[in-house]
Amino acid sequence: MCTFRPHVHGISRTSAGFVHIRLPRTQDHGALRPGAGRYPGDVLRSRSLLPAPGRTGTRIQTRLQLAQRIAGITAVVILSTGLAACSPTVSLEPGPEATATACADVIVRLPDTLDGADKRETNAQGTAAWGDPSSVLLVCGVTQRAPTTDRCIAIGDGASEVDWVEDDSKAPVYSYISYNRAPAVEVTIDSTKSSGTDVLTDLSDVVSILALDHPCVGAEDAELVPSTPAP
């Protein structure tokens, strides 16, 4: 038990580092002073912020430094967790030719931003995604489109021009597959979030590095095939 020498007022220190304070009694027993006990003359027992005699402040300083380090580490962990939660990996299915060297050449050249949407991580080779939630998806190495009467759009200028076959069956989400490029690239665009023209223009600059067999042709340029063989 901690002991102290009684007197009217003063301070005594115990070996445990506690300070005992006896406040002087006053005539007005109903008044409370800031920092005083409930009644005048109460003994206040508090932990000293100063090292006890024979000790140094090293222990106090070490504890403070440790607390600061723990607080810093905790803040970093919380920040990292928050960032991870905001941008989860996008799950996509790779194309049949996703491992082609040409697909790797396309992926490394893709822009970090498309129509204001930032590029995100995906879980499949030969794929890419932009926006959170995703507004643009790209898959390299998909199955080539056979000749079709579906709408074909030429995007780009000169050597960077790429023909894209449009699929509007899920509008306002549109799908485009590069035509007669090896390997084929499929781009899916949510038109409520991104401009299809702007996105395809930027991506055509990259996809144009793929080998071209022949471009789309209009109806007036197509060769007519007779319905019955000539005799």
Contacts in CASP RR format, 6 or more apart in sequence:
PFRMAT RR
TARGET T0000
AUTHOR 0000-0000-0000
METHOD contacts of the structure
MODEL  1
MCTFRPHVHGISRTSAGFVHIRLPRTQDHGALRPGAGRYPGDVLRSRSLL
PAPGRTGTRIQTRLQLAQRIAGITAVVILSTGLAACSPTVSLEPGPEATA
TACADVIVRLPDTLDGADKRETNAQGTAAWGDPSSVLLVCGVTQRAPTTD
RCIAIGDGASEVDWVEDDSKAPVYSYISYNRAPAVEVTIDSTKSSGTDVL
TDLSDVVSILALDHPCVGAEDAELVPSTPAP
2 14 0 8 1.000
2 16 0 8 1.000
2 18 0 8 1.000
2 20 0 8 1.000
2 45 0 8 1.000
3 14 0 8 1.000
4 12 0 8 1.000
4 14 0 8 1.000
4 20 0 8 1.000
5 12 0 8 1.000
6 22 0 8 1.000
7 22 0 8 1.000
8 22 0 8 1.000
8 24 0 8 1.000
9 22 0 8 1.000
9 23 0 8 1.000
9 24 0 8 1.000
10 21 0 8 1.000
10 22 0 8 1.000
11 19 0 8 1.000
11 20 0 8 1.000
11 21 0 8 1.000
12 19 0 8 1.000
12 20 0 8 1.000
13 19 0 8 1.000
13 20 0 8 1.000
13 48 0 8 1.000
13 52 0 8 1.000
13 53 0 8 1.000
14 20 0 8 1.000
15 52 0 8 1.000
16 52 0 8 1.000
17 47 0 8 1.000
17 48 0 8 1.000
17 52 0 8 1.000
18 45 0 8 1.000
18 46 0 8 1.000
18 47 0 8 1.000
18 48 0 8 1.000
19 45 0 8 1.000
19 46 0 8 1.000
19 47 0 8 1.000
19 48 0 8 1.000
20 43 0 8 1.000
20 44 0 8 1.000
20 45 0 8 1.000
21 43 0 8 1.000
21 44 0 8 1.000
21 46 0 8 1.000
22 41 0 8 1.000
22 43 0 8 1.000
23 33 0 8 1.000
23 36 0 8 1.000
23 37 0 8 1.000
23 40 0 8 1.000
23 41 0 8 1.000
23 42 0 8 1.000
23 44 0 8 1.000
24 40 0 8 1.000
24 41 0 8 1.000
25 40 0 8 1.000
25 41 0 8 1.000
26 40 0 8 1.000
29 39 0 8 1.000
29 40 0 8 1.000
30 39 0 8 1.000
30 40 0 8 1.000
31 40 0 8 1.000
32 38 0 8 1.000
35 44 0 8 1.000
36 42 0 8 1.000
36 44 0 8 1.000
37 44 0 8 1.000
49 60 0 8 1.000
51 57 0 8 1.000
51 59 0 8 1.000
51 60 0 8 1.000
86 132 0 8 1.000
87 120 0 8 1.000
87 121 0 8 1.000
87 132 0 8 1.000
89 120 0 8 1.000
89 121 0 8 1.000
89 122 0 8 1.000
89 123 0 8 1.000
90 120 0 8 1.000
90 121 0 8 1.000
90 122 0 8 1.000
90 123 0 8 1.000
90 127 0 8 1.000
90 129 0 8 1.000
90 134 0 8 1.000
90 137 0 8 1.000
91 122 0 8 1.000
91 123 0 8 1.000
91 124 0 8 1.000
92 122 0 8 1.000
92 123 0 8 1.000
92 124 0 8 1.000
92 127 0 8 1.000
92 129 0 8 1.000
92 137 0 8 1.000
92 139 0 8 1.000
93 124 0 8 1.000
93 139 0 8 1.000
94 124 0 8 1.000
94 125 0 8 1.000
94 126 0 8 1.000
94 127 0 8 1.000
94 139 0 8 1.000
94 141 0 8 1.000
95 124 0 8 1.000
95 126 0 8 1.000
95 139 0 8 1.000
95 140 0 8 1.000
95 141 0 8 1.000
95 142 0 8 1.000
95 143 0 8 1.000
96 141 0 8 1.000
96 142 0 8 1.000
96 143 0 8 1.000
97 103 0 8 1.000
97 140 0 8 1.000
97 141 0 8 1.000
97 142 0 8 1.000
97 183 0 8 1.000
98 124 0 8 1.000
98 125 0 8 1.000
98 126 0 8 1.000
98 127 0 8 1.000
98 139 0 8 1.000
98 140 0 8 1.000
98 141 0 8 1.000
99 125 0 8 1.000
100 140 0 8 1.000
100 141 0 8 1.000
100 183 0 8 1.000
102 140 0 8 1.000
102 182 0 8 1.000
102 183 0 8 1.000
102 209 0 8 1.000
102 210 0 8 1.000
102 211 0 8 1.000
103 125 0 8 1.000
103 126 0 8 1.000
103 140 0 8 1.000
103 141 0 8 1.000
103 183 0 8 1.000
104 126 0 8 1.000
105 209 0 8 1.000
106 126 0 8 1.000
106 140 0 8 1.000
106 185 0 8 1.000
106 206 0 8 1.000
106 207 0 8 1.000
106 209 0 8 1.000
106 210 0 8 1.000
107 126 0 8 1.000
107 127 0 8 1.000
107 128 0 8 1.000
107 140 0 8 1.000
109 206 0 8 1.000
109 209 0 8 1.000
110 119 0 8 1.000
110 128 0 8 1.000
110 138 0 8 1.000
110 203 0 8 1.000
110 206 0 8 1.000
111 119 0 8 1.000
111 202 0 8 1.000
111 206 0 8 1.000
112 118 0 8 1.000
112 119 0 8 1.000
113 119 0 8 1.000
113 130 0 8 1.000
114 130 0 8 1.000
114 136 0 8 1.000
114 194 0 8 1.000
114 198 0 8 1.000
114 199 0 8 1.000
114 202 0 8 1.000
114 203 0 8 1.000
115 130 0 8 1.000
115 135 0 8 1.000
115 136 0 8 1.000
115 194 0 8 1.000
115 195 0 8 1.000
115 196 0 8 1.000
115 198 0 8 1.000
115 199 0 8 1.000
115 202 0 8 1.000
117 130 0 8 1.000
117 131 0 8 1.000
117 132 0 8 1.000
117 135 0 8 1.000
117 136 0 8 1.000
117 193 0 8 1.000
117 194 0 8 1.000
118 130 0 8 1.000
118 131 0 8 1.000
118 132 0 8 1.000
119 128 0 8 1.000
119 129 0 8 1.000
119 130 0 8 1.000
119 131 0 8 1.000
120 129 0 8 1.000
120 130 0 8 1.000
120 131 0 8 1.000
120 132 0 8 1.000
120 134 0 8 1.000
122 128 0 8 1.000
122 129 0 8 1.000
124 139 0 8 1.000
126 139 0 8 1.000
126 140 0 8 1.000
126 141 0 8 1.000
127 137 0 8 1.000
127 138 0 8 1.000
127 139 0 8 1.000
127 140 0 8 1.000
128 137 0 8 1.000
128 138 0 8 1.000
129 136 0 8 1.000
129 137 0 8 1.000
129 138 0 8 1.000
130 136 0 8 1.000
130 194 0 8 1.000
131 193 0 8 1.000
133 193 0 8 1.000
134 190 0 8 1.000
135 189 0 8 1.000
135 190 0 8 1.000
135 193 0 8 1.000
135 194 0 8 1.000
136 187 0 8 1.000
136 188 0 8 1.000
136 189 0 8 1.000
136 190 0 8 1.000
136 194 0 8 1.000
136 199 0 8 1.000
137 187 0 8 1.000
137 188 0 8 1.000
138 185 0 8 1.000
138 186 0 8 1.000
138 187 0 8 1.000
138 188 0 8 1.000
138 203 0 8 1.000
139 185 0 8 1.000
139 186 0 8 1.000
140 183 0 8 1.000
140 185 0 8 1.000
141 183 0 8 1.000
141 184 0 8 1.000
141 185 0 8 1.000
142 177 0 8 1.000
142 183 0 8 1.000
142 184 0 8 1.000
142 185 0 8 1.000
142 186 0 8 1.000
143 184 0 8 1.000
144 180 0 8 1.000
144 182 0 8 1.000
144 183 0 8 1.000
144 184 0 8 1.000
145 165 0 8 1.000
145 177 0 8 1.000
145 179 0 8 1.000
145 184 0 8 1.000
148 165 0 8 1.000
150 165 0 8 1.000
150 166 0 8 1.000
150 167 0 8 1.000
151 165 0 8 1.000
151 166 0 8 1.000
151 168 0 8 1.000
152 163 0 8 1.000
152 164 0 8 1.000
152 165 0 8 1.000
152 166 0 8 1.000
152 179 0 8 1.000
152 216 0 8 1.000
152 218 0 8 1.000
153 163 0 8 1.000
153 164 0 8 1.000
153 165 0 8 1.000
153 166 0 8 1.000
153 176 0 8 1.000
153 200 0 8 1.000
154 161 0 8 1.000
154 162 0 8 1.000
154 163 0 8 1.000
154 164 0 8 1.000
154 215 0 8 1.000
154 216 0 8 1.000
155 161 0 8 1.000
155 162 0 8 1.000
155 163 0 8 1.000
155 164 0 8 1.000
155 197 0 8 1.000
155 200 0 8 1.000
155 201 0 8 1.000
155 204 0 8 1.000
156 162 0 8 1.000
156 201 0 8 1.000
156 204 0 8 1.000
156 205 0 8 1.000
156 208 0 8 1.000
159 208 0 8 1.000
160 204 0 8 1.000
160 205 0 8 1.000
160 208 0 8 1.000
161 204 0 8 1.000
161 208 0 8 1.000
161 215 0 8 1.000
162 178 0 8 1.000
162 181 0 8 1.000
162 200 0 8 1.000
162 203 0 8 1.000
162 204 0 8 1.000
162 207 0 8 1.000
162 208 0 8 1.000
163 178 0 8 1.000
163 179 0 8 1.000
163 180 0 8 1.000
163 215 0 8 1.000
163 216 0 8 1.000
164 176 0 8 1.000
164 177 0 8 1.000
164 178 0 8 1.000
164 179 0 8 1.000
164 187 0 8 1.000
164 200 0 8 1.000
164 204 0 8 1.000
165 176 0 8 1.000
165 177 0 8 1.000
165 179 0 8 1.000
165 216 0 8 1.000
166 174 0 8 1.000
166 175 0 8 1.000
166 176 0 8 1.000
167 174 0 8 1.000
167 175 0 8 1.000
167 176 0 8 1.000
167 177 0 8 1.000
168 174 0 8 1.000
171 191 0 8 1.000
172 190 0 8 1.000
172 191 0 8 1.000
172 192 0 8 1.000
173 188 0 8 1.000
173 189 0 8 1.000
173 190 0 8 1.000
173 191 0 8 1.000
174 188 0 8 1.000
174 189 0 8 1.000
174 191 0 8 1.000
174 196 0 8 1.000
175 186 0 8 1.000
175 187 0 8 1.000
175 188 0 8 1.000
175 189 0 8 1.000
176 186 0 8 1.000
176 187 0 8 1.000
176 188 0 8 1.000
176 189 0 8 1.000
176 200 0 8 1.000
177 184 0 8 1.000
177 185 0 8 1.000
177 186 0 8 1.000
177 187 0 8 1.000
178 184 0 8 1.000
178 185 0 8 1.000
178 186 0 8 1.000
178 207 0 8 1.000
178 210 0 8 1.000
179 215 0 8 1.000
179 216 0 8 1.000
180 212 0 8 1.000
180 213 0 8 1.000
180 214 0 8 1.000
180 215 0 8 1.000
180 216 0 8 1.000
181 207 0 8 1.000
181 210 0 8 1.000
181 211 0 8 1.000
181 212 0 8 1.000
181 213 0 8 1.000
182 210 0 8 1.000
182 211 0 8 1.000
182 213 0 8 1.000
183 210 0 8 1.000
185 203 0 8 1.000
185 207 0 8 1.000
185 210 0 8 1.000
187 199 0 8 1.000
187 200 0 8 1.000
187 203 0 8 1.000
189 196 0 8 1.000
189 199 0 8 1.000
189 200 0 8 1.000
END
